[in-house]
Amino acid sequence: MMNIGLLGFGVVGRGVYEQALQREDMSVQRILVRRDIPEIAALATRNFEDIVTDPTIDTVIEVLGGLHPAYEYICAALQAGKNVVTANKAVVSAYYNQLTSLAREHGAALRCTAAVGGGIPWLVNLERCRRLDTVERVSGIMNGTSNYIMDAMHKAPVSFDEILKKAQDLGYAEADPSADIDGDDIRRKLVISANIAFDTQLAEESVPMFGIRTVTDGDIAAFRSAGYVCKLIATAQRTAQGVAAWLEPTLLGTSALEAAVPANYNLISFDSAYLGRQSYYGQGAGRFPTASNVTQDCLDILAGQRHFYAGEGTALPLDNSAICHSYYVRTSAPDAWLTRHTVGQLGGGILTDSVSVEEMHAWVQGQLQRDNHCFIAAVTK
Ligand SMILES: NC(=O)c1ccc[n+]([C@@H]2O[C@H](COP(=O)([O-])OP(=O)(O)OC[C@H]3O[C@@H](n4cnc5c(N)ncnc54)[C@H](OP(=O)(O)O)[C@@H]3O)[C@@H](O)[C@H]2O)c1
């Protein structure tokens, strides 16, 4: 029997609670809240100490979100020898070393399957793969909101602002959509995946990203007429120098698996020596998909799981200088660097020769100061 202290009773917390109610091997003992919720009044507390000092509670589920106090609560739970399950990608990505070391030190389980891919059993399968095989690359569509926007813009001519508003009305996008459309949410998931896949410790801020905030219906029309589908793709791979990791809009051929991912679905893949490419597709968010992966983590702990997905990593250098491809660039203020690299035209934008990810992302950060509507997309076909 698992006795649970549940931190948070929002979208995911309520789903976990309802799933636990249906099981005889899981019992939610206390729930941390910050306002009155009548239906759980008997279990509710506003004081985390009530949970961390309760010797009958063996597992803490953190579904508060955000960095603080989630980080402090997870640390305190692990230090008290309690197992921790979390869906919080922000805290796991930002404090990866601290949290995984603490779990190891205290012999407690730390699981976060729902943090990457919501309901998709991605991290558990990445863990299975890496214990036997060498993972060479992880990549894919890791954010449902941005995929919903890109998918809708390909299906019918619609402006980015219009479709973003629709996504907000449907509850897919937050009032402040920046984490979804600028890439921060994806970058956290990429960092966690890459750290597990490659036994490393990437720092979130070191991974360059370019989101979809500046894509226009004109860009999409040009991509479609040239037989491309544009998706926001995150990639991390082993290189001779260490690890390369980045995320950017990417033009794919219509036969690519990622090109067919509709609405707010996710598709995440690894490439490994024995298995080749294996892809995981499904709902990257939502109450019951996400709660299911949290509950599954609890069942794994009940079955004896006492580990994080990977051992202690070493900080491999992040180096994107050897990853080169052509780019689509649309800007109203081309400079000498861009002119030097221009080899063709696509709609209102230009196509570059092969440029490294490192060089392009450094250039475009500067370019956004001169033209904040500028848009880039990798051309990998
Ligand atoms: N929703 C998804 O589909 C999804 C998918 C994958 C991962 N996740 C992750 O799961 C976590 C939870 O997400 P969610 O969608 O369930 O968020 P949510 O609906 O906002 O729920 C969070 C809950 O925690 C409560 N809370 C926050 N800080 C608190 C504190 N200091 N003390 C007590 N209660 C506190 C909030 O209370 P109030 O109601 O008073 O604000 C809210 O009820 C996040 O890390 C998120 O990234 C979510």
The ligand as an SDF file (V2000), in Angstrom:
LIG
                    3D

 48 52  0  0  0  0  0  0  0  0999 V2000
   -1.9740   20.2560  -17.1910 N   0  0  0  0  0  0  0  0  0  0  0  0
   -1.2990   19.4310  -17.9670 C   0  0  0  0  0  0  0  0  0  0  0  0
   -1.8220   18.9170  -18.9450 O   0  0  0  0  0  0  0  0  0  0  0  0
    0.1220   19.0720  -17.6270 C   0  0  0  0  0  0  0  0  0  0  0  0
    0.8250   18.1890  -18.4830 C   0  0  0  0  0  0  0  0  0  0  0  0
    2.1370   17.8170  -18.1550 C   0  0  0  0  0  0  0  0  0  0  0  0
    2.7240   18.3490  -17.0290 C   0  0  0  0  0  0  0  0  0  0  0  0
    2.0290   19.2220  -16.2430 N   0  0  0  0  0  0  0  0  0  0  0  0
    2.6840   19.7740  -15.0680 C   0  0  0  0  0  0  0  0  0  0  0  0
    1.9630   19.4230  -13.9070 O   0  0  0  0  0  0  0  0  0  0  0  0
    2.1030   20.4470  -12.9470 C   0  0  0  0  0  0  0  0  0  0  0  0
    0.7240   20.8890  -12.4880 C   0  0  0  0  0  0  0  0  0  0  0  0
    0.0310   21.3890  -13.6040 O   0  0  0  0  0  0  0  0  0  0  0  0
   -1.5460   21.6730  -13.5520 P   0  0  0  0  0  0  0  0  0  0  0  0
   -1.9610   21.8410  -14.9590 O   0  0  0  0  0  0  0  0  0  0  0  0
   -2.2250   20.6870  -12.6820 O   0  0  0  0  0  0  0  0  0  0  0  0
   -1.5350   23.1200  -12.8400 O   0  0  0  0  0  0  0  0  0  0  0  0
   -2.7500   23.8250  -12.0860 P   0  0  0  0  0  0  0  0  0  0  0  0
   -4.0450   23.3770  -12.6480 O   0  0  0  0  0  0  0  0  0  0  0  0
   -2.4420   25.2680  -12.0460 O   0  0  0  0  0  0  0  0  0  0  0  0
   -2.6530   23.2060  -10.6180 O   0  0  0  0  0  0  0  0  0  0  0  0
   -1.6780   23.5610   -9.6850 C   0  0  0  0  0  0  0  0  0  0  0  0
   -2.3620   23.5860   -8.3440 C   0  0  0  0  0  0  0  0  0  0  0  0
   -1.3700   23.7690   -7.3440 O   0  0  0  0  0  0  0  0  0  0  0  0
   -1.8510   24.7590   -6.4580 C   0  0  0  0  0  0  0  0  0  0  0  0
   -0.7070   25.4320   -5.8600 N   0  0  0  0  0  0  0  0  0  0  0  0
    0.2600   26.1320   -6.4820 C   0  0  0  0  0  0  0  0  0  0  0  0
    1.1710   26.5720   -5.5830 N   0  0  0  0  0  0  0  0  0  0  0  0
    0.7540   26.1600   -4.3870 C   0  0  0  0  0  0  0  0  0  0  0  0
    1.2690   26.2750   -3.0710 C   0  0  0  0  0  0  0  0  0  0  0  0
    2.3870   26.9570   -2.8390 N   0  0  0  0  0  0  0  0  0  0  0  0
    0.6000   25.6900   -2.0630 N   0  0  0  0  0  0  0  0  0  0  0  0
   -0.5440   25.0100   -2.2930 C   0  0  0  0  0  0  0  0  0  0  0  0
   -1.0910   24.8500   -3.5100 N   0  0  0  0  0  0  0  0  0  0  0  0
   -0.4460   25.4220   -4.5480 C   0  0  0  0  0  0  0  0  0  0  0  0
   -2.6980   25.6890   -7.2790 C   0  0  0  0  0  0  0  0  0  0  0  0
   -3.5710   26.3520   -6.4300 O   0  0  0  0  0  0  0  0  0  0  0  0
   -4.5850   27.4990   -6.9560 P   0  0  0  0  0  0  0  0  0  0  0  0
   -5.7050   26.7440   -7.5960 O   0  0  0  0  0  0  0  0  0  0  0  0
   -4.9620   28.1890   -5.6990 O   0  0  0  0  0  0  0  0  0  0  0  0
   -3.8050   28.3430   -7.9070 O   0  0  0  0  0  0  0  0  0  0  0  0
   -3.3690   24.7130   -8.2320 C   0  0  0  0  0  0  0  0  0  0  0  0
   -4.5750   24.1950   -7.6880 O   0  0  0  0  0  0  0  0  0  0  0  0
    2.9320   21.5590  -13.6070 C   0  0  0  0  0  0  0  0  0  0  0  0
    4.2660   21.4300  -13.2340 O   0  0  0  0  0  0  0  0  0  0  0  0
    2.7600   21.2760  -15.0760 C   0  0  0  0  0  0  0  0  0  0  0  0
    3.8600   21.7240  -15.8560 O   0  0  0  0  0  0  0  0  0  0  0  0
    0.7390   19.5940  -16.5170 C   0  0  0  0  0  0  0  0  0  0  0  0
  1  2  1  0
  2  3  2  0
  2  4  1  0
  4  5  1  0
  4 48  2  0
  5  6  2  0
  6  7  1  0
  7  8  2  0
  8  9  1  0
  8 48  1  0
  9 10  1  0
  9 46  1  0
 10 11  1  0
 11 12  1  0
 11 44  1  0
 12 13  1  0
 13 14  1  0
 14 15  2  0
 14 16  1  0
 14 17  1  0
 17 18  1  0
 18 19  2  0
 18 20  1  0
 18 21  1  0
 21 22  1  0
 22 23  1  0
 23 24  1  0
 23 42  1  0
 24 25  1  0
 25 26  1  0
 25 36  1  0
 26 27  1  0
 26 35  1  0
 27 28  2  0
 28 29  1  0
 29 30  1  0
 29 35  2  0
 30 31  1  0
 30 32  2  0
 32 33  1  0
 33 34  2  0
 34 35  1  0
 36 37  1  0
 36 42  1  0
 37 38  1  0
 38 39  2  0
 38 40  1  0
 38 41  1  0
 42 43  1  0
 44 45  1  0
 44 46  1  0
 46 47  1  0
M  CHG  2   8   1  16  -1
M  END
$$$$
